């Protein structure tokens, strides 16, 4: 017996593989930590050169060295965004409101909610 599929999965709807997501997050983490190392090196160079407005540049580098690692860890542990709109998108792609597009699988019209209030 042949099993029929209601809706074919389009390759454009497929998400990234977990391995690709991990590699992307690792690269982003390494890039952000490189910015932190850059802030440390720039701060050390500014101190040895005794640059004008040293307090301003050191505070900017200090904020970079504190905030960048925090953001790097948050972004490295963050997963891909959830596709909440995917169900609504399929509804509209099929024509929505019970009207079927050519070649689309007809979807049932959602039940109407009726609230009857009598005084």
C-alpha positions in Angstrom: 0.0 0.0 0.0 1.4 3.4 -1.0 1.4 6.0 1.6 0.4 9.5 0.5 1.8 12.7 1.8 -0.5 15.6 2.4 2.1 18.3 1.7 5.5 17.7 0.2 8.4 19.2 2.1 10.1 21.9 0.1 13.9 22.1 0.3 13.5 25.9 0.9 11.5 25.2 4.0 14.2 23.0 5.5 16.3 24.5 8.3 20.0 24.4 8.7 21.5 21.1 9.9 22.6 21.0 13.5 26.3 20.7 12.4 26.0 23.8 10.2 24.4 25.7 13.1 27.2 24.7 15.5 29.9 25.7 13.0 28.2 29.1 12.5 27.9 29.7 16.2 31.6 28.7 16.8 32.8 31.1 14.1 30.8 33.9 15.5 32.2 33.2 19.0 35.8 33.1 17.7 35.2 36.4 15.8 33.8 38.1 18.9 36.6 36.9 21.1 39.1 38.2 18.6 37.4 41.6 19.0 38.0 41.3 22.8 41.7 40.4 22.2 41.9 43.5 19.9 40.5 45.7 22.7 43.1 44.3 25.1 46.0 45.0 22.7 44.7 48.5 21.8 44.4 49.3 25.5 47.9 48.1 26.2 49.3 50.1 23.3 47.4 53.3 24.4 48.8 53.0 27.9 52.4 52.7 26.7 52.1 55.5 24.2 50.3 57.7 26.7 47.6 58.9 24.2 45.6 62.0 24.7 42.2 61.4 26.3 43.6 58.1 27.6 40.7 57.7 30.2 38.1 57.8 27.4 39.9 55.3 25.2 40.6 52.9 28.1 37.0 53.0 29.2 35.8 52.2 25.7 38.3 49.3 25.5 37.2 48.2 29.0 33.6 48.2 28.1 34.5 46.2 24.9 36.4 43.6 27.0 33.5 43.2 29.4 30.5 43.3 27.1 31.9 41.4 24.1 32.5 38.1 25.9 29.1 38.2 27.6 27.4 38.7 24.2 29.6 36.1 22.6 28.5 33.5 25.1 24.8 34.5 24.8 25.0 34.3 21.0 27.0 31.0 21.0 24.3 29.3 23.1 21.4 30.7 21.2 19.7 28.5 18.7 18.0 29.4 15.4 14.8 31.4 15.6 11.6 29.5 15.8 9.3 29.4 12.8 6.0 30.5 14.3 4.9 31.9 11.0 5.4 28.7 9.1 1.9 27.4 9.8 0.3 30.7 8.9 2.5 30.8 5.8 1.3 27.4 4.6 -2.3 28.6 5.2 -1.8 31.6 3.0 0.2 29.6 0.4 -2.7 27.2 0.0 -5.1 30.1 -0.7 -6.4 30.6 2.8 -10.0 30.8 3.9 -10.8 27.5 2.2 -9.9 28.7 -1.3 -7.4 26.3 -2.8 -4.6 27.4 -5.1 -4.0 25.3 -8.3 -2.3 22.1 -7.3 -2.5 22.8 -3.6 -4.0 20.4 -1.1 -7.2 22.0 0.2 -7.1 22.9 3.8 -10.2 23.0 6.0 -11.6 26.3 7.0 -11.0 26.9 10.7 -14.1 26.8 12.8 -15.6 30.2 13.6 -15.9 31.2 17.2 -19.3 32.4 18.1 -20.1 34.1 21.4 -23.7 34.4 22.0 -24.6 36.7 24.8 -28.2 37.4 25.7 -29.2 40.1 28.2 
